[in-house]
Amino acid sequence: MAQEPNLERDNMEPQEEMTVTLTLDNDKELECVVLTIFTAGERDYIALLPTNGPEAEEGEVYLYRYSEGEDGQPNLENIEDDDEYEIVAEAFDELLDEAEYDELVGEEEE
């Protein structure tokens, strides 16, 4: 991923989806829904899904390293290492598989 994110937390009301606006390298702004923040290895990562544009139509998910500064502001970093990215992508896929399984089991119990 070549985008260097500039994260701005958008205003949100309770019980609404959390969205963030990424500023990409080409200064294009991309609004994304936060799908989840998860741990892979010993680091935290965030999965973002664009809400509009061709990226949203493709269902492309953006994965970044996630941390919070002392002031509580979120920080995102690109994942530069291919091996690290593979580990993170696999962990995210496992989360999706678990969520689908939980959803299926929940539907069967109803």
C-alpha positions in Angstrom: 0.0 0.0 0.0 1.5 3.3 -1.1 -0.8 5.6 0.7 0.5 7.5 3.7 -2.5 8.0 5.9 -3.4 11.2 7.6 -6.1 10.2 10.0 -8.9 12.5 11.1 -11.5 11.1 13.4 -14.9 12.3 12.1 -17.6 13.4 14.5 -19.7 10.5 15.5 -22.9 10.0 17.5 -23.2 7.0 19.9 -24.2 3.8 18.1 -23.1 5.1 14.7 -20.4 3.5 12.7 -17.0 5.1 13.4 -15.6 6.6 10.2 -12.2 8.2 9.5 -11.0 10.2 6.6 -7.7 9.2 5.1 -5.6 11.7 3.1 -3.8 9.7 0.5 -0.4 10.5 -1.1 -2.1 12.3 -4.0 -4.0 14.5 -1.5 -7.3 12.7 -2.3 -9.5 12.2 0.7 -11.1 8.9 1.3 -13.8 8.3 3.9 -13.7 4.9 5.5 -15.6 2.9 8.0 -13.6 1.3 10.8 -14.3 -2.4 10.5 -12.2 -3.5 13.5 -9.0 -2.9 15.5 -7.2 -6.2 16.1 -3.9 -7.6 17.3 -1.6 -9.7 15.1 1.7 -10.8 16.6 2.5 -8.1 19.1 1.1 -5.1 17.3 -2.3 -3.6 16.9 -3.8 -3.1 13.4 -6.9 -1.4 12.0 -9.1 -2.5 9.0 -10.8 0.3 7.1 -13.4 0.0 4.3 -13.9 2.9 2.0 -17.5 4.2 1.9 -17.5 5.7 -1.7 -15.6 5.7 -5.0 -14.1 2.9 -6.9 -12.3 1.6 -3.8 -15.7 1.0 -2.1 -17.2 -0.7 -5.2 -14.3 -3.1 -5.2 -14.7 -3.9 -1.5 -11.1 -3.1 -1.0 -10.1 -3.2 2.7 -7.1 -1.1 3.9 -4.9 -2.5 6.7 -2.6 -0.3 8.7 -0.6 -0.5 11.9 -2.6 1.2 14.7 -1.5 3.0 17.8 -2.7 5.8 20.0 -0.5 8.7 21.1 -0.2 10.0 24.6 -3.0 12.4 23.8 -5.3 9.6 22.8 -5.1 10.5 19.1 -5.0 7.5 16.8 -2.0 7.0 14.6 -1.8 4.9 11.5 1.3 3.6 9.8 1.8 1.8 6.5 2.8 -1.8 6.6 6.0 -1.8 4.6 7.1 -5.4 5.0 5.5 -8.0 2.8 5.8 -10.7 5.5 4.2 -8.5 8.1 1.4 -7.7 5.7 0.8 -11.4 5.0 0.5 -12.1 8.7 -1.9 -9.2 9.2 -4.0 -10.1 6.2 -4.3 -13.7 7.4 -5.2 -12.6 10.9 -7.9 -10.3 9.5 -9.2 -13.2 7.3 -9.5 -15.4 10.4 -11.5 -12.7 12.1 -13.9 -12.6 9.2 -14.2 -16.3 9.2 -14.9 -16.3 12.9 -17.5 -13.6 12.5 -19.2 -15.5 9.7 -19.2 -18.7 11.7 -20.7 -16.9 14.8 -23.3 -15.3 12.5 -24.3 -18.7 11.1 -24.4 -20.4 14.5 -26.4 -17.6 15.9 -29.0 -17.9 13.1 -29.3 -21.7 13.6 -30.1 -21.2 17.3 -32.9 -18.8 16.6 
